[in-house]
Amino acid sequence: MLRRGLLLAALLAPLAAATAQEAGQAAADEAASRRGEYVFHAAGCYGCHTDVKGKGAPLAGGRRLKTPFGDFLGPNITPDPDHGIGSWTLADFTRALREGVSPAGDPYYPAFPYTSFSRMAEEDIADLWAYLQTVEPADTENGAHELDFPFGWRWLTSIWRTLYFAPGEFEAGDPLAAVAKEDRDKWNRGAYLVRVLGHCGECHTPRGGLGAMDEGLFLAGSKQGAEGAPVPNVTPDPATGIGDWSLADIEGYLKFGMDPDGDFAGGAMAEVINHTTGKLTPEDRRAIAVFLKSLPAMERKITRPSG
Amino acid sequence: MNIRFSFSQKILATASAAAVAGMLTLPVLAATPAETVKLRQETMKQLGGHMKAIKGFAMEGQGSAEDVAVRAGEINKIAAKIPTLLPEGTGMDEVKDPKNGAKPEIWLDWEKFLKAANSLEAESKTLAAVAGGGDKAAIAAAFQSVGKNGCGSCHKPFRIKLEK
């Protein structure tokens, strides 16, 4: 009886090991996708890839992004094999984010903020990829961008890239002396969240005639941001920026949209607060606040474009 | 004693009541679009002041729950007035003002706009009731809901911020 039991155990052992291995893999995948969901929120993917107004499926694309160059339509990034990114590999996905190139090798318009995402950490990309696999596939067809002449010529993007796109790795910087000692470890995380994942500069930094961000005016506001609305200066200038906001003011604003005057965010920033900054951990909001406060203050009054 | 009014007295009373009512609504009804925008900005500033003070209690423990209840009641009254502060012709394209960010969508979807204003009315009423109970965590939650579902439900689709 005992021998039979041992025999059975010996026979079943490899099976049990295999199952344990599978279970281990599944748990690892689940953990990756859970971390990826956080990256997804921090990177603000939902906004441009979901047509909320048209009641489109999540991440199925179709959201119109109005810019001075015409209207861009966010594409479907669900795992649908025909209309989404279901036939992509992780390598394709990594190349799209870090180099701004489609699996077929075509350059993307920089409306897709790969200029920021290029410095995403390898593990964040892999986690985000794992999360996107868990999204409900939607067979929504991608609409064509409606661009003004001559921006419809996609090959122009190649020239633009030569001029303005500098791919690379994120480099941890030295916190400025202005950062309080206990906050210095947060500074680098804040820089990564603001510059890379959150791609804040894409709206808050003014752009030149060809649409490249003017890095000398990083986060100093834009008269005509996406959707044609003015975007505020968020450098620490007390008169024209947020220099009179405390760290707690910035954190509170990013959490639920109330500024120090008791006013509430509207428009595009309300979307960002709902989908991105409101979903971050308090530590990450603190890191963003620390980084913003450390920026060089730039006096630059933003008014509406039409006077 | 049963007071009886003569017919002429009744007419007089009705007329003066109407005159008083007229005077009360006068600032909104007879105001020019620019004046309405100004009144709207002042009212919103008051509203912001109440929210700021409530935040002080909910997030930083300053002031009292009684004060929160009073202020929530004030917000409730302001919320009821909001639709009268946004008559047609006072949008950002009609009244050019560096701080007028009332989008034309308000009058394209007036029903949705009213719903947002009603939501602020309901949320502030809830906050006033919760503040009466004095439970700090509940007050903080109700306060955030006023911001998100009250203020935010209108500012998100209908207002753009033009200046800091």
Contacts between the chains, C-beta under 8 A, distances in Angstrom:
chain1	res1	chain2	res2	distance
A	229	B	160	4.7
A	230	B	160	7.8
A	230	B	162	5.9
A	232	B	161	7.1
A	232	B	163	7.9
A	232	B	164	5.5
A	233	B	164	7.4
A	240	B	164	7.0
A	241	B	164	7.5
A	242	B	164	7.4
A	252	B	55	7.3
A	252	B	59	6.8
A	256	B	144	5.3
A	256	B	147	5.5
A	256	B	148	5.9
A	257	B	147	6.3
A	257	B	148	7.0
A	257	B	151	7.8
A	257	B	152	5.7
A	258	B	51	6.5
A	258	B	55	6.4
A	258	B	147	5.3
A	258	B	151	7.8
A	260	B	52	7.2
A	261	B	45	7.8
A	261	B	48	5.0
A	261	B	52	6.6
A	262	B	47	7.2
A	262	B	48	3.2
A	262	B	49	5.9
A	262	B	50	7.0
A	262	B	51	3.7
A	262	B	52	3.5
A	262	B	53	7.8
A	262	B	55	7.1
A	263	B	44	7.5
A	263	B	48	4.9
A	263	B	151	8.0
A	263	B	161	7.7
A	264	B	51	7.8
A	264	B	147	5.7
A	264	B	151	3.7
A	264	B	152	5.3
A	264	B	155	5.1
A	265	B	152	7.2
A	265	B	155	6.6
A	265	B	156	7.8
A	265	B	161	7.3
A	266	B	101	7.4
A	266	B	152	7.6
A	266	B	154	7.9
A	266	B	155	3.1
A	266	B	156	5.4
A	266	B	157	7.9
A	266	B	158	7.2
A	266	B	159	4.1
A	266	B	160	6.2
A	266	B	161	6.1
A	267	B	155	7.6
A	267	B	156	6.9
A	267	B	159	7.1
A	267	B	160	4.6
A	267	B	161	6.8
A	269	B	161	7.7
A	270	B	152	5.9
A	270	B	155	6.3
A	270	B	156	4.0
A	271	B	156	7.3
A	301	B	163	8.0
A	302	B	163	7.1
A	302	B	164	7.8
A	303	B	98	6.2
A	303	B	162	6.9
A	303	B	163	6.9
A	304	B	98	7.1
A	304	B	162	4.9
A	307	B	96	7.2
